[in-house]
Amino acid sequence: MKEQLESLNSISINFGENGMMIVNILLAFIMFGVALGIKLDTFKDVFRHPKSIITGICLQWIALPAVTYLLTIALNHWITPMVALGMILVASCPGGNISNFISSLSKGNVELSVSMTAVTTAFAPLITPLNFFVWGTLYYETISISGEIPRLVIPFLPMLWQILLLLGIPIVLGMLFARYFPNATKKITKPAQILSILLFLVMVVASFAQNFQLFIDNIIFIFFIVLLHNGAAFATGYFGAGACRLPLKDRRSITIEVGIQNSGLGLVLLFNPAIFPPEVWHGHYGGMLFVTAWWGIWHIIAGLTIAYLFRRHPIDNHE
């Protein structure tokens, strides 16, 4: 399996200058759409009812990357470093905007779901590169002890600066638009979410169009890796919230939030040579691309499945 996954490292995506401009515009639109659901009142609610959202954010920002790191170490004999770093990148991303819709299908606490997405998205320019740097570096240091691979230095400050530029501006614009044009925001929020998903699928197809056969040959391995990783993410949210004795309605939303990551963001970051410079990564990070791309497709299927299971068990008013 590991030898098979090594073949993915030969893939590098080069959209060219014009192509990257289009990709960055797509990312800006996606993040603008997510930011439409971020309102200042959301942050006020965090302080009024802090336990559930603080628990959820800690599970997403700390527990999920930690669990992912442990999982990559446990799977070290079967996966490549680039696949492992792809898992860590996804775990470092904020919650996906479709999580709010799936949370409503789950009969969860939609307000909590929106609040978690808002907070993790607003702080994504800082938390995403920080988590990827910390856990990615720790992963490399851990597996380098056995002498398997040379140590890779993950550049933090260049990544932070680029992500601040790419994410900060559309997030701020989205929040301002939602504040000053509330009626227009209500009309375009849902279409923007649907369009974001479609744009993500278009990016996936465009990325692997020239490597379609390689994608087919390795999808079974990537499928099981993402299945295991995504299952661990949902379990982290569910059992973590349960350990903190949160209401079942809140537990459902936290489960969905921790299991649904904005992997579209991770995919676009991988496309950007200023964030993942070819000279640092040797131009070969196809394993990261495969994991991130398939996660974006699979977590929707898994999220809808969990929502169906949750709906089959009505919540008692005392729970």
C-alpha positions as CSV (number, residue, x, y, z in Angstrom):
1,M,0.0,0.0,0.0
2,K,2.8,2.4,0.9
3,E,4.6,1.7,-2.3
4,Q,1.4,2.3,-4.3
5,L,0.8,5.6,-2.5
6,E,4.4,6.7,-3.3
7,S,3.3,7.0,-7.0
8,L,1.1,9.9,-6.0
9,N,4.0,12.1,-5.0
10,S,4.9,12.5,-8.7
11,I,1.8,14.7,-9.2
12,S,2.2,18.4,-9.0
13,I,-0.5,20.9,-10.1
14,N,0.6,23.9,-12.0
15,F,-2.2,26.3,-13.1
16,G,0.1,29.0,-14.2
17,E,-0.2,32.7,-13.3
18,N,-3.6,33.2,-14.9
19,G,-5.0,29.9,-13.6
20,M,-3.9,30.8,-10.0
21,M,-5.7,34.1,-10.3
22,I,-8.9,32.2,-11.1
23,V,-8.3,29.8,-8.2
24,N,-7.7,32.7,-5.8
25,I,-10.9,34.4,-7.0
26,L,-12.8,31.1,-6.4
27,L,-11.3,30.8,-2.9
28,A,-12.3,34.5,-2.2
29,F,-15.8,33.8,-3.3
30,I,-16.1,30.6,-1.1
31,M,-14.7,32.4,2.0
32,F,-17.0,35.4,1.3
33,G,-19.9,33.0,1.2
34,V,-19.0,31.4,4.5
35,A,-18.4,34.8,6.1
36,L,-22.0,35.9,5.2
37,G,-23.1,33.7,8.2
38,I,-20.7,35.5,10.6
39,K,-22.4,38.3,12.6
40,L,-21.0,40.2,15.5
41,D,-24.0,39.0,17.6
42,T,-22.6,35.5,17.1
43,F,-19.5,36.4,19.1
44,K,-21.7,37.9,21.9
45,D,-23.6,34.7,22.2
46,V,-20.3,32.9,22.7
47,F,-19.8,34.7,26.0
48,R,-23.5,34.4,27.0
49,H,-23.5,30.6,26.6
50,P,-19.8,29.7,26.6
51,K,-19.6,26.0,27.6
52,S,-20.8,24.3,24.4
53,I,-19.0,26.5,21.9
54,I,-15.8,26.6,23.9
55,T,-15.9,22.8,24.1
56,G,-16.6,22.5,20.4
57,I,-13.8,24.9,19.4
58,C,-11.3,23.2,21.6
59,L,-12.3,19.8,20.1
60,Q,-11.8,21.3,16.6
61,W,-8.7,23.4,17.1
62,I,-6.9,21.1,19.6
63,A,-8.4,17.6,19.8
64,L,-8.9,17.0,16.1
65,P,-5.3,17.9,15.0
66,A,-3.9,15.9,18.0
67,V,-6.1,12.8,17.1
68,T,-5.0,13.2,13.5
69,Y,-1.3,13.3,14.5
70,L,-1.7,10.1,16.5
71,L,-3.5,8.5,13.6
72,T,-0.7,9.3,11.2
73,I,1.8,7.8,13.5
74,A,-0.3,4.7,13.9
75,L,-0.6,4.4,10.1
76,N,3.1,5.2,9.4
77,H,3.9,1.8,8.0
78,W,1.1,2.0,5.5
79,I,0.9,5.7,4.4
80,T,3.4,8.1,3.0
81,P,4.5,11.4,4.7
82,M,2.6,13.4,2.0
83,V,-0.6,11.5,2.7
84,A,0.0,12.1,6.5
85,L,0.5,15.8,5.9
86,G,-2.6,15.9,3.8
87,M,-4.6,14.5,6.8
88,I,-3.0,17.1,9.1
89,L,-3.8,20.0,6.6
90,V,-7.5,19.0,6.5
91,A,-7.6,18.8,10.3
92,S,-6.1,22.3,10.5
93,C,-8.9,23.8,8.3
94,P,-11.9,25.6,9.8
95,G,-15.4,24.0,9.7
96,G,-17.1,23.8,6.4
97,N,-20.2,25.9,5.7
98,I,-22.3,22.8,4.7
99,S,-22.0,21.7,8.3
100,N,-24.7,24.2,9.2
101,F,-27.1,22.6,6.8
102,I,-26.2,19.1,7.9
103,S,-26.6,20.1,11.5
104,S,-30.2,21.3,10.8
105,L,-30.9,17.9,9.2
106,S,-29.5,16.2,12.3
107,K,-32.0,18.1,14.6
108,G,-29.0,19.6,16.3
109,N,-28.3,23.1,17.7
110,V,-28.1,25.1,14.4
111,E,-27.2,28.3,16.3
112,L,-24.2,26.5,17.9
113,S,-23.2,25.1,14.5
114,V,-23.3,28.6,12.9
115,S,-21.3,30.0,15.8
116,M,-18.6,27.4,15.6
117,T,-18.3,27.9,11.8
118,A,-18.1,31.6,12.3
119,V,-15.4,31.5,15.0
120,T,-13.2,28.9,13.3
121,T,-13.5,30.7,10.0
122,A,-12.8,34.1,11.4
123,F,-9.6,32.9,13.0
124,A,-8.6,30.5,10.2
125,P,-5.9,32.9,8.9
126,L,-4.0,32.3,12.1
127,I,-5.2,28.9,13.4
128,T,-4.9,27.0,10.1
129,P,-1.2,27.7,9.4
130,L,-0.3,27.5,13.1
131,N,-1.9,24.0,13.5
132,F,-0.4,22.7,10.3
133,F,3.1,24.0,11.2
134,V,2.9,22.6,14.8
135,W,1.5,19.2,14.1
136,G,3.2,18.8,10.7
137,T,6.6,19.6,12.2
138,L,5.9,17.3,15.2
139,Y,4.9,14.5,12.8
140,Y,8.2,14.9,10.8
141,E,10.3,15.0,13.9
142,T,8.6,11.8,15.2
143,I,9.1,9.7,12.1
144,S,12.6,11.1,11.4
145,I,13.8,9.5,14.7
146,S,13.7,6.2,12.9
147,G,15.8,7.6,10.1
148,E,13.1,6.9,7.5
149,I,13.1,10.4,5.9
150,P,15.1,13.6,6.2
151,R,13.5,16.3,8.3
152,L,11.3,18.8,6.4
153,V,11.1,22.4,7.6
154,I,7.6,23.7,7.2
155,P,7.8,27.5,6.6
156,F,5.3,29.2,9.0
157,L,5.6,32.9,8.4
158,P,5.3,32.9,4.6
159,M,2.3,30.6,4.9
160,L,0.7,32.8,7.6
161,W,1.2,35.9,5.5
162,Q,-0.3,34.4,2.3
163,I,-3.2,33.0,4.1
164,L,-3.9,36.3,5.9
165,L,-4.1,37.9,2.4
166,L,-6.2,35.2,0.8
167,L,-8.6,34.7,3.6
168,G,-8.6,37.9,5.7
169,I,-10.0,40.2,3.0
170,P,-13.0,38.1,1.8
171,I,-13.9,37.2,5.4
172,V,-13.9,40.8,6.4
173,L,-15.9,41.8,3.3
174,G,-18.4,39.0,3.9
175,M,-19.0,40.1,7.5
176,L,-19.4,43.8,6.5
177,F,-21.8,42.8,3.7
178,A,-23.9,40.7,6.1
179,R,-24.0,43.6,8.6
180,Y,-25.0,46.4,6.2
181,F,-27.0,44.5,3.7
182,P,-29.0,41.9,5.8
183,N,-31.8,41.5,3.3
184,A,-29.5,40.8,0.4
185,T,-27.5,38.4,2.6
186,K,-30.6,36.3,3.3
187,K,-31.2,35.9,-0.4
188,I,-27.7,35.0,-1.5
189,T,-26.4,32.9,1.5
190,K,-28.0,29.6,0.4
191,P,-27.2,29.9,-3.3
192,A,-23.6,30.9,-2.3
193,Q,-23.2,27.7,-0.2
194,I,-24.5,25.5,-3.1
195,L,-22.2,27.3,-5.6
196,S,-19.3,26.9,-3.2
197,I,-19.8,23.1,-3.3
198,L,-20.0,23.1,-7.1
199,L,-16.9,25.2,-7.4
200,F,-15.0,22.8,-5.1
201,L,-16.1,19.8,-7.4
202,V,-14.9,21.8,-10.5
203,M,-11.5,22.4,-8.8
204,V,-11.2,18.7,-8.0
205,V,-12.0,17.6,-11.6
206,A,-9.7,20.3,-13.1
207,S,-6.9,19.3,-10.7
208,F,-6.9,15.6,-11.6
209,A,-8.1,15.7,-15.2
210,Q,-4.5,14.9,-16.4
211,N,-4.0,12.3,-13.8
212,F,-7.4,10.6,-13.9
213,Q,-6.0,7.0,-14.2
214,L,-3.7,7.5,-11.3
215,F,-6.6,8.8,-9.3
216,I,-8.7,5.6,-10.2
217,D,-5.7,3.3,-9.4
218,N,-5.3,4.7,-5.9
219,I,-8.8,5.8,-4.9
220,I,-9.4,2.5,-2.9
221,F,-6.4,3.3,-0.7
222,I,-7.4,7.0,-0.3
223,F,-11.0,6.0,0.4
224,F,-10.1,3.9,3.4
225,I,-7.6,6.4,4.8
226,V,-10.2,9.2,4.5
227,L,-12.9,6.9,5.8
228,L,-10.8,6.2,8.9
229,H,-9.7,9.8,9.4
230,N,-13.2,11.3,8.9
231,G,-14.7,8.6,11.3
232,A,-12.1,9.6,13.9
233,A,-13.1,13.3,13.4
234,F,-16.8,12.6,14.0
235,A,-16.0,10.4,17.0
236,T,-13.8,13.1,18.4
237,G,-16.7,15.6,18.3
238,Y,-19.3,13.1,19.6
239,F,-17.4,11.5,22.5
240,G,-15.6,14.7,23.4
241,A,-18.9,16.6,23.7
242,G,-20.3,13.6,25.6
243,A,-17.4,13.6,28.0
244,C,-18.2,17.2,28.8
245,R,-21.8,16.3,29.4
246,L,-23.3,18.7,26.9
247,P,-26.9,18.4,25.9
248,L,-27.6,15.9,23.1
249,K,-28.7,18.6,20.7
250,D,-25.4,20.4,21.2
251,R,-23.5,17.1,20.9
252,R,-25.0,16.5,17.5
253,S,-23.9,19.8,16.2
254,I,-20.4,19.5,17.6
255,T,-20.1,16.1,16.0
256,I,-21.0,17.5,12.6
257,E,-18.8,20.6,13.0
258,V,-15.7,18.6,13.9
259,G,-16.3,16.0,11.2
260,I,-17.0,18.5,8.4
261,Q,-13.9,20.5,7.5
262,N,-13.4,23.2,4.9
263,S,-11.2,21.0,2.8
264,G,-11.8,23.2,-0.2
265,L,-9.7,25.8,1.5
266,G,-6.9,23.2,2.0
267,L,-7.1,22.2,-1.7
268,V,-6.7,25.8,-2.8
269,L,-3.9,26.4,-0.4
270,L,-2.0,23.5,-2.0
271,F,-2.5,25.0,-5.4
272,N,-0.7,28.2,-4.4
273,P,3.1,28.1,-4.9
274,A,3.6,31.0,-2.6
275,I,2.2,28.9,0.3
276,F,3.6,25.5,-0.8
277,P,6.7,26.5,-2.7
278,P,7.9,23.8,-5.1
279,E,11.5,24.3,-4.0
280,V,10.6,23.5,-0.4
281,W,8.3,20.6,-1.2
282,H,10.4,19.4,-4.2
283,G,7.3,19.9,-6.4
284,H,5.8,16.6,-5.2
285,Y,2.8,16.7,-2.8
286,G,0.3,14.7,-4.7
287,G,-0.5,12.6,-1.7
288,M,-1.7,15.8,0.1
289,L,-3.9,16.7,-2.9
290,F,-5.5,13.3,-3.1
291,V,-6.4,13.2,0.6
292,T,-7.7,16.8,0.7
293,A,-9.8,16.4,-2.5
294,W,-11.4,13.1,-1.6
295,W,-12.1,14.4,2.0
296,G,-14.2,17.2,0.4
297,I,-16.4,14.7,-1.4
298,W,-16.6,12.0,1.3
299,H,-17.4,14.2,4.3
300,I,-20.6,15.3,2.6
301,I,-21.7,11.7,2.1
302,A,-20.7,10.8,5.7
303,G,-22.3,13.9,7.2
304,L,-25.6,13.2,5.4
305,T,-25.5,9.5,6.7
306,I,-24.9,10.6,10.2
307,A,-27.7,13.2,9.9
308,Y,-30.0,10.3,8.8
309,L,-29.0,8.2,11.8
310,F,-29.5,11.2,14.2
311,R,-32.9,11.9,12.9
312,R,-34.0,8.4,13.5
313,H,-33.6,9.0,17.3
314,P,-35.7,12.0,18.4
315,I,-34.2,14.1,21.2
316,D,-36.0,13.8,24.6
317,N,-36.6,17.2,26.1
318,H,-34.6,16.2,29.2
319,E,-31.5,15.3,27.2
